[in-house]
Amino acid sequence: MPDSLDELNRRLLAFARARDWEQFHSPKNLAMALAGECGELLEHFQWLSEAQSAELAEDKKFAVGQEMADILIYLIRLAERLDLDLIAAAEAKIAHNEQRYPVTRVRGDARRAEEYPD
């Protein structure tokens, strides 16, 4: 069982190559598939209250996990096709957000950065 993004990427790449599916895995197609899977994840939460969304039954939680796995798989495949390091991109984004949303300015207040008073 893979325990890193690199190992999971290698397994997904081998899976796609064995089936000759790389020809279908263009960045455009993978991004569209990723968006579709995000929509399927959202369907599981549609019409639930905040409390209900936090207290999913085990079968629902399993289904949500399956959709999240699809999202992760497409995201990893897209990063591979674009030669992007997801860990480095996430670290850079976190550093950017730390600057954009300093704790002293935003603690307990979840607005968009441009909505905070100067």
Steps between C-alpha positions, in 0.01 A plus 500: 500500500652835400588730789609809306374707209799387294422134558130555428593688183720211383217253563247718315738551210558124472121442516437749217787373284397135536157594360635742237297779662771766506378604155178617668669666796566843354507785753166622361332161537641441846390847617150434367488158667621659824221760485244226437618302802484815716137534394434139600654569842278806543189293427560302819472819706222670309204584724677389820523731796842592642443248779388223264804557278728444800319182614492279191382141527772244428363408155479868405850562635628212287333647189647842577842338539465339158425838341791658685725221372388571143584868554843416639571261212408753232692775681814286521469400133453864398807605700702222337393603150590864572824409683387678816612410851179506705681505833713799393192675358309443824791627711526813283124557527505461878786753525306739276184461712696558821599839361155574360313396816713590803366351823483838672269631228272207422473272804139377531385695191469314169473769235685531171832682532379812319199531734710570812541866592851638467 
